[in-house]
Amino acid sequence: MILALCFLPLLGGAAILGAPAERAGRVSVIATGLLTAIIGFFLFFAREGMEILLWPGLELSWQIDDLGRGFSFLVLPLWFLATLYARGYMEKTPDRSFFFFYLITLGTVLGLALAGNLLTYYLFYELLTLTTYPLVIQTGTAEARQAGRTYLLFSFAGAGLVLSGLFLLYGLTGSVDFVPGGFIRPHLIVENPVGIRTALFLLVAGFGVKGALIPLHFWLPGAMVAPTPVSALLHAVAVVKAGIFGLIRVSLYIFGPETLEVMGIGGIKVWAALTILLGSLIALQQDKLKKRLAYSTIGQLSYIFLGVLILNPAGLQAGLFHFLAHALLKITLFFCAGIITHETGCTRVSELDGIGLRLPRTMAAFALASIGLVGIPFTLGFISKWYFLTADPALSWVFILSALLNAVYLFPVVTRAFFRDGNFAPPLVREASPFMLLPTMVLAGGALLLGIFFRWPLEFIKAIQVTITG
């Protein structure tokens, strides 16, 4: 099942390119996404500790653990809904190569999620850059090509740092396996403090590129020239989540909370906290809706990393729960932004006065996701932010200020849409096709329900936290 999850999307992509008719290619896209999701459902209930080891000399391995299982189970339904959305979004400009890369990126992300060691993760991390690059430049404009070059430059530089850290770590310890709680013991810091700290810095900086830690974030806003289905996945479950997931693996499964506490990571915590606040402040200045959401992602991702760095149970639970919350809420916001652009041609917040009267379902979904991301009670964002506040009172001002900034850059979009007069004529502006609108509504409704009935995901996250901290 592990191999099927990683390689079935590749076969589905090949079927798209070889399909004799456009309709057959579209069927292949949806069928592949659905079949992969079904296999992933059974994988979720597979026994703990299952492992596949390929090419033992190179130590490439995949395994099932709760963290990878949870990431996979999040990716699969979101990707299937995004595939339906892309089917509607790309209706007027069908492109088989787009869906080919769209599918093989799914296999790449699943390979990351189930990687059993840092070497396997690194190889799929590099591959992710190559599979997403054609999606970033899909429109073929000069702006897209420039964004693609920036994306490649930052991504390969980050991967180079990861590879350097990997070699250094292996030379110092003889292992790069993912072990709950980490395998680097505090005594190694005494024996080789410079080497261990250098390895940590290289890995954090390398994964911090895709994790959009400021100032390593410059590729991300430019990548918003990609079609909205791509932007949604870049932010929700693909590229930026690969960076953050790598940071989680390094922090909790290589170094471990005990060793990180001995090392003293105050500087990295300050880096994450500044990214939260600066990302939100820059988002306030963006008139382009997708760029506003992009800078929002930069801040929200560091919520996750900072929660992990707090190094106590509440912090770990907050960070992992926000991983789920941000994925659901941000993909909903991008879907809404895509519908707005697709149906009206508007890309700027200043152009959205009165659009809620013409796209009421879309803007209602945007409002629900915005409320959740700000952290209003009975929403997903509230649960994670509550745990953040209880995890480290000394950092509570960061989370409170950030939540206020979230409200300042998200709520004006909603108030403009519903409480200002606009010039959108009813015959010309209407809700999107079911392929686009239905996934958006499902995600908004699902996020709302999980905010109310949050016990199941929280219990699963607590089980992950127990395996790490005991």
C-alpha positions in Angstrom: 0.0 0.0 0.0 2.9 2.4 0.7 4.4 1.8 -2.7 0.9 2.1 -4.3 0.4 5.5 -2.7 3.7 6.8 -3.9 3.6 5.4 -7.5 -0.1 5.1 -8.4 -0.3 8.8 -9.1 2.6 8.4 -11.5 0.7 5.7 -13.4 -2.4 7.9 -13.4 -0.4 10.8 -14.8 0.9 8.5 -17.6 -2.7 7.5 -18.3 -3.7 11.1 -18.7 -0.9 11.8 -21.3 -1.8 8.6 -23.2 -5.6 9.0 -23.1 -7.1 9.1 -26.6 -9.6 11.7 -25.8 -9.8 14.8 -23.5 -12.8 13.3 -21.6 -10.8 10.1 -20.9 -8.0 12.1 -19.5 -10.3 14.0 -17.1 -11.8 10.7 -15.9 -8.3 9.4 -15.3 -7.5 12.4 -13.1 -10.5 11.9 -10.8 -10.3 8.1 -10.8 -6.6 8.2 -9.8 -7.2 10.7 -7.0 -10.2 8.6 -5.7 -8.3 5.3 -5.9 -5.3 6.7 -4.1 -7.6 8.1 -1.4 -9.2 4.7 -0.9 -5.8 3.0 -0.6 -4.8 5.7 1.9 -7.9 5.1 4.0 -6.9 1.4 4.4 -3.3 2.5 5.1 -4.6 4.7 7.9 -5.7 1.6 9.8 -2.6 -0.5 9.0 -0.5 -1.6 12.0 2.1 0.6 13.6 5.7 0.2 12.7 5.3 -1.3 9.2 8.4 -0.6 7.2 9.7 -1.0 3.6 13.4 -0.8 3.1 14.7 -0.4 -0.5 18.3 -0.5 -1.6 19.8 -1.2 1.9 23.1 0.2 0.9 21.5 3.6 0.3 19.1 3.2 3.3 16.0 4.5 1.5 13.0 3.5 3.6 9.3 4.2 4.1 7.4 3.4 7.2 4.1 3.9 8.9 4.0 5.9 12.1 1.3 8.1 13.5 2.8 11.4 12.3 3.2 10.2 8.7 -0.1 8.5 8.8 -1.9 11.7 10.0 -0.2 13.8 7.3 -1.1 11.3 4.6 -4.7 11.1 5.8 -4.9 14.9 5.6 -3.3 15.1 2.1 -5.5 12.5 0.4 -9.0 14.0 0.8 -7.8 17.5 0.3 -6.0 16.5 -2.9 -9.1 14.7 -4.2 -11.3 17.8 -3.6 -8.6 20.0 -5.1 -8.5 17.8 -8.2 -12.3 18.3 -8.6 -11.8 22.0 -8.2 -9.0 22.0 -10.8 -11.2 20.2 -13.2 -13.7 23.1 -13.1 -11.0 25.8 -12.9 -9.2 24.6 -16.0 -12.3 23.8 -18.0 -11.7 26.6 -20.5 -7.9 25.9 -20.8 -7.5 22.1 -20.6 -3.9 21.0 -20.4 -3.0 17.4 -19.9 0.5 18.2 -18.8 -0.9 20.3 -15.9 -2.9 17.3 -14.5 0.1 15.0 -15.1 2.3 17.1 -12.8 -0.6 17.7 -10.5 -0.9 13.9 -9.9 2.8 13.0 -9.7 3.2 15.8 -7.1 0.6 13.9 -5.0 2.8 10.8 -5.1 5.8 12.9 -4.2 4.1 14.4 -1.1 3.0 11.0 0.1 6.5 9.8 -0.3 7.6 12.6 2.0 4.9 11.8 4.5 5.9 8.2 4.8 9.7 8.6 4.6 11.4 6.5 7.2 14.6 8.5 7.4 16.1 11.9 6.4 17.8 10.6 3.2 14.5 9.4 1.8 12.8 12.6 2.9 15.6 14.7 1.2 15.2 12.8 -2.1 11.5 13.4 -2.3 12.0 17.0 -1.1 14.2 17.6 -4.1 11.7 15.8 -6.4 8.9 18.0 -5.1 10.7 21.0 -6.5 10.9 19.4 -10.0 7.3 18.2 -10.0 5.8 21.6 -8.9 8.0 23.8 -11.0 5.9 23.2 -14.2 2.8 24.0 -12.2 4.2 27.3 -11.0 5.1 28.4 -14.6 1.9 26.9 -16.1 0.5 30.2 -17.5 3.7 30.7 -19.5 3.9 34.5 -18.9 7.2 36.4 -18.3 6.1 36.9 -14.7 5.5 33.2 -14.3 8.9 32.3 -15.7 10.6 34.8 -13.4 8.7 33.4 -10.5 9.7 29.9 -11.5 13.4 30.9 -11.6 13.1 32.4 -8.2 11.4 29.2 -6.9 14.1 27.0 -8.3 16.9 29.1 -6.9 15.5 29.2 -3.4 14.3 25.5 -3.4 17.7 24.1 -4.6 19.6 26.3 -2.2 17.4 25.1 0.6 17.8 21.5 -0.5 21.6 22.0 -0.6 21.5 23.1 3.0 19.5 20.0 3.9 21.9 17.7 2.1 24.9 19.4 3.9 23.2 19.0 7.3 22.4 15.4 6.4 26.0 14.5 5.6 27.3 16.3 8.7 24.7 14.6 10.9 25.5 11.1 9.5 29.2 11.7 9.9 28.7 12.7 13.6 26.1 10.0 14.6 26.1 7.3 11.9 22.3 7.6 11.6 19.6 9.7 9.9 16.6 7.5 10.9 13.4 9.1 12.2 13.0 8.0 15.8 10.2 9.3 18.1 11.8 11.6 20.6 15.0 11.8 18.6 18.2 9.7 18.5 20.7 12.4 19.4 21.5 12.3 23.1 22.6 15.3 25.1 26.1 13.9 25.6 26.8 14.3 21.9 26.5 18.1 22.4 29.3 18.0 25.0 31.5 15.9 22.7 31.0 17.9 19.5 28.9 21.1 20.2 30.0 22.9 17.0 29.1 20.0 14.7 25.7 19.3 16.3 24.7 22.9 16.3 25.9 23.4 12.8 23.9 20.4 11.6 20.8 21.7 13.3 21.2 25.2 11.7 21.7 23.7 8.3 18.6 21.6 8.5 16.4 24.3 10.0 17.5 26.8 7.3 17.2 24.3 4.5 13.6 23.2 5.4 12.9 26.8 6.4 13.1 27.8 2.8 9.9 25.9 1.9 8.6 26.5 5.4 8.8 30.2 4.5 10.8 31.5 7.5 11.6 35.1 6.9 13.9 36.1 5.1 13.9 32.8 3.2 10.3 33.4 2.0 10.8 35.5 -1.1 9.9 32.7 -3.6 6.4 32.3 -2.1 4.6 35.5 -3.0 5.9 35.3 -6.6 4.7 31.8 -6.9 1.1 33.1 -6.6 1.1 33.6 -10.4 0.3 29.9 -10.7 -3.3 28.9 -11.2 -5.3 28.9 -8.0 -5.6 25.1 -7.7 -1.8 25.1 -7.6 -1.6 28.0 -5.1 -4.1 26.2 -2.8 -2.0 23.0 -2.7 1.3 24.9 -2.4 -0.1 26.4 0.8 -2.3 23.7 2.3 -0.6 20.3 1.8 2.3 20.4 -0.6 5.4 22.6 -0.8 5.2 24.8 2.4 3.8 21.9 4.4 6.8 19.8 3.2 9.1 22.4 4.7 7.2 22.5 8.0 6.9 18.7 8.1 10.6 18.5 7.6 11.2 20.9 10.5 8.9 18.8 12.7 10.8 15.6 11.8 14.1 17.3 12.5 13.0 18.7 15.8 11.1 15.8 17.2 12.4 12.7 15.4 16.1 13.5 15.0 17.2 15.9 17.8 14.2 15.4 20.1 12.8 17.7 22.8 15.3 16.7 25.5 18.4 17.5 23.4 16.9 20.7 22.0 16.2 21.9 25.5 19.8 21.2 26.5 21.1 23.0 23.4 19.1 26.1 24.0 17.1 27.2 21.0 16.0 30.6 22.0 17.3 32.1 18.8 15.3 29.8 16.6 12.2 30.6 18.7 12.7 34.3 18.2 13.1 33.6 14.4 9.8 31.8 14.3 8.0 34.5 16.4 9.3 37.3 14.2 8.1 35.4 11.1 4.7 35.2 12.6 4.4 38.9 13.2 6.2 40.1 10.1 4.2 37.8 7.8 1.0 39.3 9.3 2.2 42.9 9.0 3.2 42.5 5.4 -0.1 40.8 4.6 -1.9 44.0 5.8 -0.2 45.9 3.0 -1.2 43.6 0.1 -4.1 44.6 -2.1 -3.9 41.5 -4.3 -6.0 38.8 -2.6 -3.8 35.8 -3.3 -0.6 37.7 -2.1 -2.5 38.7 1.1 -3.2 35.0 1.6 0.4 34.1 0.8 1.8 36.3 3.5 -0.8 35.0 5.8 0.6 31.5 5.2 4.1 32.7 6.1 2.9 33.8 9.5 0.6 30.8 10.1 3.3 28.2 9.2 5.6 29.6 12.0 2.7 29.1 14.5 3.3 25.3 13.9 7.1 25.5 14.2 7.0 27.7 17.3 4.5 25.4 18.9 6.9 22.5 18.4 9.8 24.5 19.7 8.0 25.2 23.0 9.0 21.6 23.8 6.2 20.7 26.2 3.0 18.6 25.6 0.7 21.6 25.1 3.0 23.2 22.6 3.4 20.1 20.6 -0.4 19.5 20.6 -0.9 23.2 19.5 1.6 23.0 16.7 0.2 19.7 15.3 -3.4 20.8 15.6 -2.6 24.0 13.8 -1.0 21.9 11.0 -4.5 20.5 10.5 -6.4 23.7 11.0 -4.2 25.8 8.6 -4.5 23.1 5.9 -8.3 23.1 5.9 -8.8 26.8 6.4 -6.2 28.1 4.0 -7.2 25.8 1.1 -10.8 27.0 1.6 -9.6 30.6 1.4 -7.6 30.0 -1.8 -10.5 28.1 -3.4 -12.7 31.1 -2.7 -10.1 33.5 -4.2 -10.0 31.3 -7.3 -13.7 31.4 -7.7 -13.7 35.2 -7.4 -11.0 35.5 -10.1 -12.5 32.8 -12.3 -16.0 34.3 -12.3 -15.3 38.1 -12.1 -11.7 38.6 -13.2 -11.1 40.5 -9.9 -7.8 39.9 -8.2 -7.6 42.8 -5.7 -9.3 43.3 -2.4 -10.2 46.8 -3.4 -12.3 45.5 -6.3 -14.5 43.2 -4.1 -17.1 45.7 -2.9 -20.5 44.1 -3.0 -19.4 40.8 -4.4 -21.0 38.9 -1.6 -24.4 39.7 -3.0 -23.4 37.9 -6.3 -21.3 35.1 -4.9 -23.0 34.5 -1.5 -22.0 30.9 -1.0 -18.4 31.6 -2.0 -18.1 34.6 0.3 -19.9 32.8 3.1 -17.2 30.0 2.9 -14.5 32.7 2.9 -16.1 34.3 6.0 -16.2 30.9 7.8 -12.6 30.2 7.0 -11.5 33.7 8.0 -13.2 33.3 11.4 -11.5 30.0 11.9 -8.0 31.3 11.0 -8.4 34.3 13.3 -9.4 31.9 16.1 -12.9 32.8 17.1 -14.3 30.3 19.7 -15.9 27.1 18.3 -13.5 27.1 15.3 -10.4 25.0 14.5 -8.2 28.0 14.9 -9.5 28.7 18.4 -8.5 25.2 19.6 -4.9 25.4 18.4 -4.5 29.0 19.6 -5.9 28.1 23.0 -3.3 25.4 23.4 -0.6 27.9 22.2 -1.6 30.4 25.0 -1.5 27.7 27.7 1.8 26.2 26.4 4.0 29.2 27.1 2.6 32.3 28.8 5.8 34.2 28.0 4.9 33.9 24.2 1.2 34.6 24.6 1.5 38.2 23.4 2.9 36.9 20.1 -0.2 34.7 19.5 -2.7 37.4 20.7 -1.1 40.1 18.6 -1.0 37.8 15.6 -4.7 36.9 16.0 -5.6 40.6 16.0 -3.5 41.1 12.8 -5.2 38.1 11.2 -8.6 39.8 11.8 -7.4 43.1 10.4 -6.3 41.6 7.1 -9.0 39.1 6.6 -12.2 40.6 8.0 -12.1 43.7 5.7 -12.5 41.3 2.7 -15.7 40.0 4.2 -17.1 43.4 5.2 -16.4 44.8 1.7 -18.1 41.8 0.1 -21.3 42.0 2.1 -21.6 45.5 3.4 -20.6 47.8 0.5 -22.3 48.5 -2.8 -20.6 47.2 -5.9 -21.0 47.1 -9.6 -21.4 43.4 -10.2 -24.3 42.8 -12.6 -26.3 39.7 -11.8 -26.3 38.3 -15.4 -22.5 38.5 -15.6 -21.5 37.3 -12.1 -22.8 34.0 -10.7 -21.6 31.2 -8.6 -19.0 28.9 -10.0 -19.7 25.4 -11.5 -20.3 22.5 -9.0 -16.8 21.2 -9.7 -15.4 24.4 -8.0 -18.2 25.3 -5.6 -18.9 21.9 -4.1 -15.3 21.2 -2.8 -15.2 24.8 -1.4 -18.4 24.3 0.5 -17.4 20.8 1.7 -14.2 22.2 3.1 -15.8 25.2 4.8 -18.5 22.9 6.3 -15.9 20.3 7.4 -13.7 22.9 9.0 -16.8 24.2 10.9 -17.7 20.7 12.1 -14.2 19.9 13.2 -14.1 23.1 15.2 -17.1 21.9 17.1 -16.4 18.2 17.3 -12.6 18.5 17.7 -12.1 15.6 20.1 -11.2 12.9 17.6 -8.3 14.8 15.8 -7.1 16.1 19.2 -7.0 12.6 20.7 -5.0 11.4 17.6 -2.6 14.3 18.0 -2.2 13.6 21.7 -1.2 10.0 20.8 1.5 11.4 18.6 2.7 13.7 21.3 2.8 10.8 23.8 5.0 8.7 21.5 7.5 11.6 21.3 7.6 12.9 24.9 6.3 9.9 26.8 
